[in-house]
Amino acid sequence: MGAVREEVPGGRYGRPADERADRGLKIVGAVLGVAFLAMVGWFGYDYVSGQRISAEMIKWDVTADDQVQVHLEVRKDKDAQGYCTLRSRAEDGSEVGRRDVRFDMAAGRVDQVVTVRTTARATSAELAGCTADDGPKG
């Protein structure tokens, strides 16, 4: 007895419908994947290029029971003006200090050490964020 074939010869009858459907799904998936990556790239570029002030906290040090010193490096457009918000927290997580630091100087990079006054001994400091002014002040 011979083996029974469950498939028809491809050369005689063409590709089965399942293969055509699989190929169509692969094409649709590839197109949607490329579109999604393009959208993520566009939003990322728009976010990065739209920020006129960004900062990084280099280090911080608790210098007394009522103050923390924070070393900031700020990058901005030379004509941009704005501020960065610093916070310090106690051991239980409560906020014990906050300070907004303005950056109005005409420089692209500012390296500054800032003192944040606290109401109790701080155990951490953080950069909450930076905000650019909407327009030039006059």
N, C-alpha and C positions, 0 to 999 in steps of 0.2 A: 504494500500500500504506500502511496505517495503522500507527501505532506500537502495539506490544504493551504492555499494562499488566501490571506484575508484582504490583501491589497490588490488593486488593479494595476496593471503595468502603466507607469507614469508616461512613457513615451507615446503610448497609444491613446490615452484618454486625458492627458494634461494633469496638472497638479490637483490634488484633492482640495475641497473647499476649506478644510481646517488649516491647511498651509497658507492659503490666500488670506484667511482671517488673521492668522498669526502674524503674517507679514504686515498687514494693515495696522494691527495693534502696535507692532514695533515702530512703525513710522510715526503713528500718532503719539506714542510715548516719547520718542526722540524729539519730535517738534515741541511738545509740551515741556520737556526737560530743558531744552535750549531756551525757550521763552521764559521759563522760571528763573534760570540762571541769569539771563539778560535783565530781568526785572530786579533781582537781588543786587546785581552789579550797579544798576542805575540808582537804586535807592541808597546804596552804600556810597557811591560817588557824590550824590546830591547831599548826603549828610555830612561827609567830610569836607566838601568844598563850601558848604553853607556855614560851617562854623568859622567864625572870625576870631574867636579866642578859645584856646585850649591850654590846659595846665597839667602839670604832673607834680605830685608831692614827692620830693626827693627823700626827705627824712623829717622826723619830728623828735622833740626831746622835751620831757617834763622838767623844767628848770626850777620850779618852786611849787608849793601847794596851790598857788593861785594863778599859774600861768604855764603855757606850753609854747615852745618855739617851733615854727614850721618853716622848712626850707622849700620854697616854690620855684618851679621853672615854668614860665608862661610863654607861649608862642602865640603870636597874633599878627594880623596885618598891621603895617606901620601906622596907618591912620585910624585903626580900630580903638575904641574906648569901651570900657566895661568893668566888670568886677568878678571876683571869684569868692565863693563862700566857703569858709573853713569851719569845722565843728570839732569839738573835743567831747569825749564821753568819759563817765566815771566807770568804775568796775562793774556796777550793776546795769550798765547800758544807758543810763539816763544822760541827757545832754547837760554838760556843765559849762560850756562855753561856745560862743559863736562869733564870727567876725567876717564882715565883708571887706575885701581889700580891692581898692580901685586901681586900675591900670590905664592911665590916660597919657602916658609918655609916648613919644613918637619913636618907638623901637620895635623891632620884630621879635626880639627875644628878651625877656626880663627874668633875671635871677635874683630872688629876694628872700630874706629871712624875716618872718612876720611873727609877732608875739600875740597870742590869743589869751586873754584874761579868762579865768575860770572861777566859778563859785565854790568848787570843791576840788580835791586832787583828781586830776585826769589820769586815765590809764591808756588813752588812745587819742589820736587826732586823725581827721579825714578831710579830704577835699570833697565838698558836697556838689560842686559844679561851678561852671563859669558862664556868664551871660554878657553878651555884647549889647551895647546901647544901640537903639534902632538907627539913629542918625548922628551926624556930628553935632557937638554942642557949640553954640555960638553966642 
